[in-house]
Amino acid sequence: MNKVTLRQIVIPLITIAVICYIWFGPLNLSYIENIVVSLLIILSNYIEYKGKPFSALGFRREKFTVKNIFVLAPLAALGLFSFYVFLLVPGITKLTGVPIDYSSFKELEGNLSACLIAVVVVWATAGFGEEIIFRGYFMRQFVKFFGESKFSIVLNIVLLACFFGFMHSYQGITGQIVAGTIGGLIALIFYLRKYDLWFVIAVHGFFDTISLICIYYGLA
């Protein structure tokens, strides 16, 4: 374990306990759940890192460039989506014998206004929300405590990928495995990009945008 202060131990423990209460307790915050958790994380990091909450998550001003956000990230998202459509989903579906449950997105098919709203929602809750929570916070906290040895990074990615998949249980067992795999790949990108949170937010956001376009045209 890396050398950490009492503040750096207690504050994350309290934060994670509150996050679990929000996710698994009696509260039902629906679509704003991840936004609330993200704000809580920013506040927690503000306290833990004495007024510098964003750099600890991986937000770096020098990484927010047109090339990174509007060229490389969309290309990475397209490549990830191609892998998802042509290899991952068919492979996992064949393995489990159960298709992904897309029923929660059915109302978006052919509904332009609903799809446009959904794009905004997924960028806020999945692009920003899930990446701040899973990559920016959970993954970075794991690194803080257990370091960056190859074993630690692999364990970090695998454990959080499993949890990320579990959080997508509404898509059925196939959806959980697929989501976990995609989450693991995004985590790997996050690590290889030296914890550039802007980049993985953009990759996730563009990936989900492509998915919504396919749903709108009935291709999912």
C-alpha positions in Angstrom: 0.0 0.0 0.0 1.2 3.5 -0.8 1.8 5.9 2.1 -1.3 7.9 2.7 -2.5 10.3 5.4 -5.4 9.7 7.7 -7.4 12.3 5.8 -6.8 10.4 2.6 -8.2 7.2 4.2 -11.2 8.5 6.1 -12.7 10.8 3.5 -12.8 8.2 0.7 -14.3 5.6 3.1 -17.1 8.1 4.1 -17.6 9.0 0.4 -17.9 5.5 -0.8 -20.3 4.6 2.0 -22.5 7.6 1.0 -22.3 6.5 -2.7 -23.4 3.0 -1.8 -26.3 4.4 0.2 -27.4 6.6 -2.8 -27.1 3.6 -5.2 -28.4 0.8 -3.1 -30.4 2.5 -0.3 -34.1 3.6 -0.3 -33.4 6.7 -2.3 -34.6 6.7 -5.9 -32.9 9.5 -7.8 -33.5 8.0 -11.2 -31.5 9.7 -14.0 -29.8 12.3 -11.7 -28.3 9.6 -9.5 -24.9 9.7 -11.1 -24.9 13.5 -11.3 -25.5 13.7 -7.5 -22.7 11.1 -6.9 -20.3 13.0 -9.2 -21.0 16.3 -7.3 -20.4 14.4 -4.0 -17.1 13.1 -5.4 -16.0 16.6 -6.4 -16.8 17.9 -2.9 -15.0 14.9 -1.3 -11.9 15.6 -3.5 -12.1 19.3 -2.6 -11.8 18.3 1.1 -9.2 15.6 0.6 -6.9 17.5 -1.7 -7.4 20.9 0.0 -9.2 22.8 -2.7 -7.9 21.0 -5.8 -10.6 18.5 -6.6 -10.3 18.2 -10.4 -6.7 17.4 -11.1 -6.9 14.4 -8.7 -9.7 13.0 -10.9 -7.7 13.4 -14.1 -9.1 16.7 -15.5 -6.1 18.5 -17.0 -6.4 21.7 -18.9 -3.6 20.9 -21.3 -5.4 17.7 -22.4 -8.6 19.5 -23.4 -7.7 20.1 -27.0 -9.6 20.0 -30.3 -7.5 17.1 -31.5 -8.0 15.0 -28.4 -11.7 15.7 -27.8 -13.1 16.1 -31.3 -10.8 13.9 -33.5 -9.0 11.2 -31.5 -11.8 10.5 -29.0 -14.5 10.0 -31.7 -12.2 7.7 -33.6 -11.5 5.7 -30.5 -15.3 5.6 -29.8 -16.0 4.4 -33.3 -13.4 1.7 -33.1 -14.7 0.6 -29.7 -18.3 0.6 -31.1 -17.2 -1.5 -34.1 -15.6 -4.1 -31.7 -18.8 -4.0 -29.6 -21.2 -4.6 -32.6 -19.2 -7.0 -34.7 -17.3 -9.1 -32.1 -18.3 -8.5 -28.5 -22.1 -8.6 -28.6 -22.3 -11.6 -31.0 -19.6 -13.5 -29.0 -21.1 -13.0 -25.6 -24.6 -13.6 -26.9 -23.5 -16.9 -28.3 -21.8 -17.8 -25.0 -24.8 -17.0 -22.8 -27.6 -17.8 -25.3 -29.4 -14.7 -24.1 -29.6 -11.4 -26.1 -29.0 -8.0 -24.5 -32.2 -6.6 -23.0 -32.6 -3.2 -24.8 -36.3 -2.9 -23.7 -35.5 0.2 -21.6 -34.5 2.0 -24.8 -37.4 0.8 -27.0 -39.3 4.1 -26.7 -36.4 5.9 -28.4 -36.8 4.1 -31.7 -38.0 6.6 -34.3 -38.6 9.2 -31.7 -36.3 12.1 -32.6 -37.1 14.5 -29.7 -36.7 11.7 -27.1 -33.4 10.7 -28.7 -32.1 14.2 -28.5 -33.0 14.4 -24.9 -31.4 11.0 -24.3 -28.1 12.3 -25.9 -28.0 15.1 -23.4 -28.8 12.7 -20.5 -26.2 10.1 -21.5 -23.5 12.7 -21.8 -24.3 14.0 -18.4 -24.9 10.7 -16.5 -22.8 8.3 -18.5 -20.1 10.3 -20.2 -19.4 12.7 -17.3 -21.1 10.8 -14.4 -19.8 7.3 -14.9 -16.4 8.4 -15.9 -16.0 10.7 -12.9 -17.2 7.9 -10.6 -15.6 4.8 -12.0 -12.4 6.0 -13.7 -11.7 9.4 -12.2 -12.6 8.4 -8.6 -12.7 4.7 -8.0 -9.8 3.8 -10.3 -7.6 6.7 -9.1 -8.4 5.9 -5.4 -7.3 2.3 -6.1 -4.0 3.5 -7.5 -3.5 5.8 -4.6 -3.8 2.9 -2.1 -2.2 0.1 -4.1 0.1 1.7 -6.5 0.7 1.1 -10.2 2.4 -2.3 -10.4 1.2 -4.4 -13.3 -0.6 -6.7 -11.0 -2.3 -3.7 -9.2 -3.4 -2.1 -12.5 -4.8 -5.4 -13.9 -6.7 -6.1 -10.6 -7.9 -2.5 -10.6 -9.3 -2.7 -14.1 -10.8 -6.2 -13.6 -12.6 -5.5 -10.3 -14.0 -2.2 -11.5 -15.1 -3.7 -14.8 -17.0 -6.4 -12.9 -18.7 -3.7 -10.8 -19.4 -1.6 -13.8 -21.0 -4.6 -15.5 -23.1 -5.3 -12.3 -24.4 -1.7 -12.4 -25.8 -2.5 -15.9 -27.9 -5.5 -14.6 -31.0 -4.0 -16.2 -29.6 -5.2 -19.6 -29.5 -8.9 -18.5 -26.5 -11.2 -18.0 -25.3 -10.6 -21.6 -25.6 -6.8 -21.1 -23.7 -7.0 -17.8 -20.8 -8.9 -19.4 -20.7 -6.6 -22.4 -20.9 -3.4 -20.3 -18.2 -4.8 -18.0 -15.9 -5.5 -20.9 -16.4 -2.1 -22.5 -15.8 -0.5 -19.0 -12.6 -2.4 -18.7 -11.4 -1.3 -22.1 -12.2 2.3 -21.3 -10.3 1.9 -18.0 -7.3 0.6 -20.0 -7.5 3.6 -22.3 -7.6 5.8 -19.2 -4.5 4.2 -17.9 -2.7 4.3 -21.2 -3.6 7.9 -21.7 -2.0 8.6 -18.3 -5.3 9.2 -16.5 -6.7 11.8 -19.0 -10.3 12.0 -17.8 -11.4 14.4 -20.5 -10.5 11.9 -23.2 -12.4 8.9 -21.7 -15.4 11.2 -21.0 -15.4 12.1 -24.7 -14.9 8.4 -25.8 -17.8 7.3 -23.6 -20.0 10.1 -24.7 -19.4 9.5 -28.4 -19.8 5.8 -28.0 -23.2 6.3 -26.4 -24.2 8.8 -29.0 -23.5 6.3 -31.8 -25.5 3.7 -29.9 -28.5 6.1 -29.6 -28.3 6.8 -33.3 -28.5 3.1 -34.0 -31.4 2.7 -31.6 -33.3 5.6 -33.3 -33.0 3.9 -36.7 -34.0 0.5 -35.2 -30.5 -1.1 -35.7 -30.1 -2.2 -32.1 
